Amino acid sequence: MTDTATLEPVTKPASEHFDVLIVGAGISGIGGAYHLSEQCPEKSFVILETQDGFGGTWRTHTYPGIRSDSDLYTFGYRFKPWTGAPIASADKILDYMGEVIDDNDLDRHIRYNHAIASATWSTEDHQWTLKVARTDADTGTSETGYFTANFLWMCQGYYRHEEGYTPEWPGMEEFAGQIVHPQRWPDDLDYTDKEVVVIGSGATAATLIPAMAPDVSHITMLQRSPTYFATGRNHNELADMLRELEIDEEWIHEIVRRKILHDQNLITNMAFDDPAALREQLFAGIKEILGEDYEMSPHFTPNYDPWRQRLAFVPDGDLFHGLASGKASVVTDEIESFTETGITLTSGETLAADIIVTATGFNMNVLGDINFTIDGAPLNFHDRVGYRGAMFTDIPNMAWVFGYFRASWTLRADLIGDFVCRLLQHMDERGATMVTPRLRPEDADMELNPWVDPENFNPGYIQRALHLMPKSGDRQPWIHSQDYWMERKVLPEADLDDGCLVFE
C-alpha cells in the first residue's frame, strides 16, 4: 500500500480590492482622485502614497525659497480657482491641494506610508496585484500588505524623491565643509555669514540664490553652461483688474488661464520660428535690472535656442537683484576638483566655500521604480510604445500621467484624468474588463523614436534616462507630442475604438 501525500490548497494572501488604484498623492494623484469621484462616482478607488502626507514634490522639497516655476493659474487644477500670486511657495501649494482634498472628501481614499514593492498583472484574473510595505507612522515598524485593482493609474511623477542627481567630482571627500543636494536639504543647515557655492543654473539654483543671499557672506552660482531666464512681476494684472470688477473667482481663473495659455503658445511658436527675437526679448528683461551695458556672454548666453530646455521664470527678477546687490555672483566654468576649502576650476580660478549646494538635477524613475510583471514575465518598459502618451503597448489596464515640459504639468494631468474616466466608462458600456493598446498591422513597420526627441527638448535628466523610457511612434496615436495646444482638442475627442485599443 502506498501513502499518498495530501496537497494543501494554495491560498492567495488576503488583499483589499478596488476598481481603480492610484499611485501617488501628489498633484497628479489628487487630481485623478477628483476626476474619478466626479466622473465615475460608482467606481471604488484608493490612493497609495509612500510619504506620510500628500503633496509629492511640494512636501519632499524643503530648500530655502522653494516655489513653483509655473504659474498657478495653469499649474493649478482647472476645477479649483487659484487666488494667490502666480508663482507660489510650496506651503501655499500644499494649502491649495489640502483644500481640494477637504472640499471633495478625498482623504478617506488615501493610504499614506504605503510603499509599493511590486505590481503583477494577471490576464486570467483581469486584475493587478500590488505588494506593499505599510509603515506604522508611530512605531516605524513595517508589514506587508496586498491590494488588487482592475485598473492601475500611475501618478507618481517622474523622478526619485529619495535622492537627487549629483555628479562625481575628484576630491569631493577632501572638502571640509558641507555638500548638500536641494532634494535632501538638512533642517539644521546654518548658512548665516557663510561662503556658499551653488552648482547649477536651473530653476532650483535661481530659487535658492535669492532666498539665501540676504543671510550669507556671499553666494556664487557656478554653472558649466547657462540657462535662459525669463523675468516678470509676480502678479497678474488681468486677474487683479477682474477682481476689482468683482468678477467671480471661477470666471477669473478660466479667463486668466486662457490668456496665459494663449501667451505661452505665442512664446513657444516664437522659440521655433524666430529664436533670435525671443532670445533678445529674454535678455532685455535681465538688462532692465543689471543695466543696458551688462555683457550677457558668457553667463546668460546658452549654446542652444530658447525652450530646448526648460525656461526658468524668475519672479520679480529676484535672482538678478541679488547679482546687482553684490551679495551674489555667477561664474561660468567647469570643475577641475574639489579641495579642502572649495573648488578649483579648469580655468585655474578657485572658489572658496563653506557650503557647496549641488543643484544639479534629479534622477528619473520609470513607473515609480516598481518591479512590474505581466503574466509572470518581467516588464521591460523600454520595449513598449506609448499610446497617446498615456498608455503603452501590451500593458493592460494601466495609464501613466507624464506632464508637459513647455506648459504646466497639471494641464496634462487634467486631460489624462478626463481620458481615463472616459475609457473606464467606455469599458463598462462594452462590458469589457480589460483594455490593452496594441500596434495594428499597418503600424508594424512604423519608425520608433525616443520618448522625448533630443532635437526638440534635451535637458540632462531626460538624456540620462532615455534608455529606460518607452518609445514614441511616427504617427498618431503613437506620438508622444508634448503639445498641450493640440492635445486639448484631440484627447477629448479621441476615438477609443480606433483599433489600437483591444477590449476583452
C-alpha positions in Angstrom: 0.0 0.0 0.0 1.4 3.4 -1.0 1.0 6.5 1.2 -0.4 9.4 -0.8 0.6 12.9 0.2 -2.2 15.4 0.7 -1.6 18.6 -1.0 -2.7 21.7 0.8 -4.6 24.1 -1.5 -2.7 27.2 -2.5 -4.2 30.3 -1.0 -3.7 33.8 -2.1 -2.7 36.4 0.5 -5.5 38.5 1.9 -5.9 41.7 0.0 -8.1 44.7 -0.4 -9.8 45.2 -3.8 -10.6 48.4 -5.7 -11.8 49.2 -9.2 -9.0 51.8 -9.6 -5.7 52.1 -7.8 -3.9 55.4 -8.0 -0.2 55.5 -7.3 0.9 58.8 -5.6 -0.8 61.6 -3.7 1.0 64.4 -5.4 -0.5 66.9 -7.9 -1.4 64.2 -10.4 -2.9 61.7 -8.0 -5.1 64.2 -6.1 -6.3 65.4 -9.5 -7.0 61.9 -10.7 -9.0 61.2 -7.5 -11.1 64.3 -8.1 -11.9 63.3 -11.6 -12.8 59.7 -10.6 -15.1 60.9 -7.8 -16.8 63.4 -10.2 -17.0 61.4 -13.4 -17.1 57.8 -12.2 -18.7 58.0 -8.8 -19.7 54.4 -8.9 -16.0 53.3 -9.1 -14.2 52.4 -5.9 -10.7 53.7 -5.7 -7.7 54.1 -3.4 -4.5 56.2 -3.5 -1.3 54.6 -2.2 1.3 57.1 -1.1 4.9 56.3 0.1 5.2 59.5 2.1 3.4 60.3 5.3 1.3 63.0 3.7 0.1 64.4 0.4 1.9 66.8 -1.9 4.7 64.9 -3.6 7.4 67.5 -4.7 5.9 70.2 -2.5 6.2 68.0 0.5 9.7 66.5 0.0 11.4 69.7 -1.3 12.2 72.0 1.7 15.1 74.0 0.5 15.0 77.8 1.0 12.6 79.7 -1.2 11.0 76.5 -2.7 8.4 77.7 -5.2 6.7 76.8 -8.4 8.4 77.5 -11.7 5.0 77.5 -13.5 2.1 79.9 -12.8 -0.6 78.5 -10.6 -3.4 79.6 -12.9 -2.2 76.8 -15.2 -0.3 74.6 -12.7 -3.4 74.7 -10.5 -6.3 72.4 -11.4 -8.8 73.7 -13.9 -11.6 72.9 -11.4 -10.2 74.8 -8.5 -9.6 78.5 -8.8 -6.3 79.9 -7.8 -6.5 83.2 -5.9 -2.9 83.9 -4.9 0.3 85.2 -6.6 1.0 83.4 -9.9 4.3 81.9 -8.7 3.6 80.3 -5.3 5.7 78.9 -2.4 5.5 75.2 -1.5 3.4 75.9 1.6 0.8 77.8 -0.5 0.6 75.0 -3.0 0.1 72.4 -0.2 -2.7 74.6 1.3 -4.3 74.6 -2.1 -4.1 70.8 -2.5 -5.4 70.4 1.0 -8.4 72.4 0.1 -9.1 70.1 -2.9 -8.8 67.1 -0.6 -11.1 68.6 2.1 -13.7 70.0 -0.3 -14.1 66.7 -2.1 -13.8 64.3 0.8 -10.7 62.6 -0.7 -8.7 62.0 2.4 -10.7 58.8 3.2 -9.3 57.3 -0.1 -5.6 57.9 0.7 -3.3 55.4 2.4 -0.1 57.1 3.5 3.2 55.3 4.3 2.4 52.6 1.7 5.4 51.9 -0.4 4.7 49.6 -3.4 7.3 46.9 -3.9 5.8 45.1 -6.9 2.8 45.1 -9.4 1.7 42.0 -11.1 -0.8 41.7 -13.9 -2.9 38.5 -14.3 -4.7 38.1 -17.6 -6.5 35.2 -16.1 -8.0 37.4 -13.4 -8.0 40.6 -15.4 -6.5 42.5 -12.5 -3.4 43.9 -10.9 -2.0 42.7 -7.6 0.3 45.1 -5.7 2.6 44.1 -2.9 3.0 46.9 -0.4 5.2 47.7 2.6 3.0 49.5 5.1 4.8 51.5 7.7 3.3 52.5 11.1 3.8 56.2 11.5 4.1 56.0 15.3 6.4 52.9 15.7 8.2 52.9 12.4 7.5 49.1 12.0 6.6 47.8 8.6 4.4 45.0 7.4 3.5 43.6 4.0 0.1 44.1 2.6 -1.6 43.4 -0.7 -4.1 45.3 -2.9 -5.8 44.2 -6.1 -7.3 46.5 -8.7 -8.9 46.3 -12.1 -7.2 49.5 -13.3 -3.8 51.0 -12.3 -3.3 54.7 -12.6 0.4 55.8 -12.3 0.5 59.3 -10.9 3.8 59.1 -9.1 5.7 61.7 -11.1 8.9 61.1 -12.9 11.8 61.5 -10.6 13.1 59.8 -7.4 12.2 61.6 -4.3 14.8 59.7 -2.2 17.9 61.2 -3.8 18.8 63.8 -6.4 21.4 63.6 -9.1 25.0 64.6 -8.1 27.9 64.0 -10.4 31.1 62.6 -9.0 33.9 65.1 -9.0 37.5 64.5 -8.0 38.3 65.5 -4.4 34.8 65.6 -3.0 35.9 63.6 0.0 38.5 66.2 0.8 36.1 69.1 1.1 36.0 70.2 4.8 32.6 71.9 4.6 29.1 70.5 3.8 27.9 69.3 0.5 24.1 69.5 0.2 21.7 68.5 -2.6 18.5 70.6 -2.5 16.4 67.4 -2.6 17.8 66.4 0.7 18.0 69.7 2.5 19.0 69.4 6.2 16.6 71.1 8.6 19.5 72.4 10.7 21.7 73.8 7.9 23.1 77.1 9.1 24.4 79.3 6.2 24.5 82.6 8.0 27.6 84.6 7.1 28.9 81.6 5.1 30.6 81.4 1.7 28.2 79.3 -0.4 28.7 77.9 -3.9 25.6 76.6 -5.8 26.5 74.3 -8.6 23.8 74.6 -11.4 21.8 77.2 -13.2 18.3 75.9 -13.5 15.1 76.8 -11.7 16.4 75.3 -8.4 19.5 77.5 -8.4 17.5 80.5 -9.4 15.3 79.9 -6.4 17.9 79.1 -3.8 20.3 82.0 -4.5 17.9 85.0 -3.9 16.4 83.2 -0.9 19.9 82.6 0.7 21.6 85.8 -0.4 20.4 88.1 2.4 21.9 85.8 5.1 25.2 84.5 3.6 28.5 86.2 3.4 28.5 85.6 -0.4 26.8 83.1 -2.7 28.1 82.1 -6.1 26.2 80.4 -8.9 28.7 78.1 -10.6 27.5 76.9 -14.0 29.0 74.8 -16.7 26.6 76.2 -19.2 24.0 79.0 -19.0 20.2 78.8 -18.8 17.6 81.0 -20.3 15.8 83.1 -17.7 12.5 85.0 -18.1 11.8 87.8 -15.7 8.5 89.4 -14.7 6.3 90.6 -11.9 4.8 88.0 -9.6 1.4 89.5 -10.2 -1.2 89.0 -12.9 -2.6 92.4 -14.0 -5.6 90.8 -15.7 -6.6 88.9 -12.6 -6.1 92.0 -10.4 -8.3 94.0 -12.8 -11.1 91.4 -12.8 -11.1 91.2 -9.0 -11.5 95.0 -8.9 -14.6 94.5 -11.0 -15.8 91.8 -8.5 -15.9 89.1 -11.1 -16.5 85.6 -9.7 -13.2 83.7 -9.0 -14.2 80.8 -11.2 -14.6 83.2 -14.1 -11.3 84.9 -13.3 -9.5 81.5 -13.1 -10.7 80.5 -16.5 -10.2 83.8 -18.2 -6.7 84.3 -16.8 -5.8 80.7 -17.6 -6.8 81.1 -21.2 -4.9 84.4 -21.5 -1.7 82.8 -20.1 -2.0 79.7 -22.3 -2.5 82.0 -25.3 0.6 84.0 -24.5 2.6 80.8 -23.8 1.7 79.4 -27.2 2.9 82.6 -28.8 6.2 82.3 -27.0 6.6 78.6 -27.8 6.0 79.3 -31.5 8.5 82.2 -31.4 11.1 79.8 -29.9 10.9 77.8 -33.1 10.0 80.4 -35.7 12.3 83.3 -34.5 14.5 82.1 -31.7 16.8 85.1 -32.1 14.0 87.5 -31.4 12.9 85.6 -28.3 16.5 85.5 -27.1 16.8 89.3 -27.3 13.4 89.6 -25.5 14.7 87.5 -22.6 17.9 89.4 -22.4 16.1 92.7 -22.3 14.4 91.6 -19.1 17.7 90.8 -17.5 19.3 94.1 -18.6 16.5 96.1 -17.1 18.0 95.0 -13.7 21.7 94.6 -14.4 22.0 97.6 -16.8 21.9 98.0 -20.6 25.7 97.7 -20.7 25.8 94.4 -18.9 27.6 91.8 -21.1 25.3 88.8 -21.5 28.2 86.5 -22.6 29.2 84.1 -21.2 26.9 83.9 -18.2 23.5 84.2 -19.8 24.0 83.1 -23.4 23.2 79.3 -23.7 24.5 77.4 -26.7 21.0 76.2 -27.6 17.9 78.0 -28.7 15.2 79.0 -26.1 12.9 76.3 -25.0 15.1 73.3 -26.0 15.5 73.1 -22.2 13.0 74.3 -19.6 12.8 78.1 -19.4 13.3 79.3 -15.9 11.0 82.1 -14.7 12.4 84.5 -12.2 9.6 86.3 -10.3 10.2 90.0 -9.8 13.7 89.4 -11.1 14.9 88.4 -7.6 18.0 86.4 -8.9 19.3 89.4 -10.8 18.6 91.8 -8.0 20.8 89.6 -5.9 23.5 89.8 -8.5 23.1 93.6 -8.7 23.5 93.9 -4.9 26.9 92.2 -4.9 25.7 89.5 -2.5 25.6 87.0 -5.3 27.7 86.4 -8.4 27.9 84.0 -11.3 30.8 82.0 -12.7 30.7 80.1 -15.9 33.4 77.4 -15.9 34.0 73.7 -15.3 35.1 71.9 -12.1 38.6 70.6 -12.0 38.3 69.2 -8.5 37.1 69.9 -5.0 39.6 70.9 -2.4 39.5 71.2 1.4 38.4 74.8 1.2 36.3 74.9 -2.0 36.6 74.2 -5.7 39.3 74.5 -8.3 38.1 75.3 -11.8 39.6 74.3 -15.2 40.5 77.9 -15.8 42.7 77.8 -12.7 40.4 80.0 -10.7 39.4 78.9 -7.2 36.2 79.4 -5.3 36.3 79.4 -1.5 33.3 77.7 0.1 31.9 76.7 3.5 28.9 75.1 1.9 28.5 73.6 -1.6 25.0 73.1 -2.9 24.7 70.7 -5.8 21.6 71.9 -7.7 22.5 69.5 -10.4 19.1 68.0 -11.2 17.3 64.8 -10.3 17.2 61.1 -11.3 14.2 60.0 -13.2 12.3 56.9 -12.2 10.4 54.6 -14.5 6.9 53.7 -13.3 7.9 54.6 -9.7 10.8 52.1 -9.7 8.2 49.4 -9.0 9.0 45.8 -10.0 6.4 45.1 -12.7 5.5 41.7 -14.2 2.9 40.8 -16.8 1.6 37.3 -16.5 4.9 36.3 -14.8 7.2 38.0 -17.3 9.3 41.0 -16.2 8.1 44.2 -17.8 10.8 46.0 -19.9 9.3 49.4 -20.3 11.8 50.5 -22.9 10.4 47.9 -25.3 6.9 49.5 -25.2 5.4 52.2 -27.4 3.3 55.0 -25.9 -0.4 55.3 -26.9 -1.4 58.9 -26.8 1.4 59.4 -24.3 -0.7 57.8 -21.6 -0.9 54.0 -22.1 1.6 51.5 -23.5 1.6 48.6 -25.9 0.8 45.2 -24.3 0.4 46.7 -20.8 -3.3 46.1 -19.9 -5.4 48.3 -17.7 -2.8 50.9 -16.9 -2.4 54.7 -17.6 0.5 57.0 -16.7 0.5 60.7 -16.2 3.5 62.3 -17.8 3.1 66.1 -17.9 4.3 68.8 -20.2 7.7 70.5 -20.4 6.7 73.7 -22.1 3.4 74.1 -20.3 2.3 73.2 -16.7 2.4 69.6 -15.7 -1.2 69.8 -14.3 -2.7 70.7 -17.7 -1.9 67.2 -18.9 -2.9 65.6 -15.6 -6.4 67.1 -16.1 -6.5 65.9 -19.7 -5.4 62.4 -18.7 -8.0 62.4 -15.9 -10.8 63.0 -18.4 -9.3 60.4 -20.8 -9.1 57.7 -18.1 -12.6 58.3 -16.9 -14.0 58.2 -20.4 -12.0 55.0 -21.0 -13.4 53.4 -17.9 -17.0 54.4 -18.9 -16.4 53.0 -22.4 -15.2 49.7 -21.0 -18.4 49.4 -18.9 -20.5 50.2 -22.0 -18.8 47.4 -23.9 -18.9 45.0 -21.0 -15.1 44.8 -21.1 -12.8 44.2 -18.1 -9.5 44.5 -19.9 -8.1 47.1 -22.4 -4.7 46.8 -24.0 -3.0 49.1 -26.5 -1.6 47.0 -29.4 0.1 48.0 -32.6 -2.1 47.5 -35.7 -0.8 45.6 -38.8 -0.3 48.9 -40.5 2.0 50.0 -37.6 4.3 47.0 -38.0 6.9 48.9 -40.0 6.5 52.2 -38.0 9.7 54.1 -37.2 10.3 54.2 -33.4 11.8 57.2 -31.8 12.9 58.2 -28.3 10.2 59.1 -25.8 11.4 62.7 -26.0 13.1 64.0 -29.2 16.5 65.2 -28.2 16.4 67.8 -31.0 13.2 69.2 -29.5 13.9 69.1 -25.8 17.2 67.9 -24.2 17.8 68.6 -20.5 20.3 66.4 -18.8 17.8 64.4 -16.7 16.0 63.3 -19.8 19.1 62.4 -21.7 20.4 60.3 -18.7 17.1 58.2 -18.7 16.1 57.8 -22.3 17.4 54.3 -22.4 14.8 53.4 -19.7 11.9 55.2 -21.3 9.3 53.8 -23.8 9.3 54.6 -27.5 7.3 57.1 -29.5 6.0 56.3 -32.9 6.0 58.3 -36.1 2.2 58.6 -36.5 -0.9 59.1 -34.3 -1.9 57.8 -31.8 1.6 56.6 -31.1 3.4 60.0 -31.0 4.3 61.5 -27.6 3.7 65.0 -28.8 4.2 67.2 -25.6 1.9 69.7 -27.4 -0.8 70.9 -25.0 -2.4 73.2 -27.6 -3.0 70.2 -29.9 -3.9 67.6 -27.2 -6.5 69.8 -25.5 -8.5 69.4 -28.7 -7.5 65.8 -29.7 -7.6 63.9 -26.5 -11.2 64.7 -25.5 -12.4 63.6 -29.0 -10.0 60.6 -29.4 -11.7 57.5 -30.9 -11.5 54.7 -28.3 -12.5 52.2 -31.0 -9.6 53.1 -33.3 -8.3 49.5 -33.5 -5.3 50.4 -31.3 -7.2 49.6 -28.1 -8.1 45.9 -27.7 -11.1 45.3 -25.4 -11.8 42.0 -23.8 
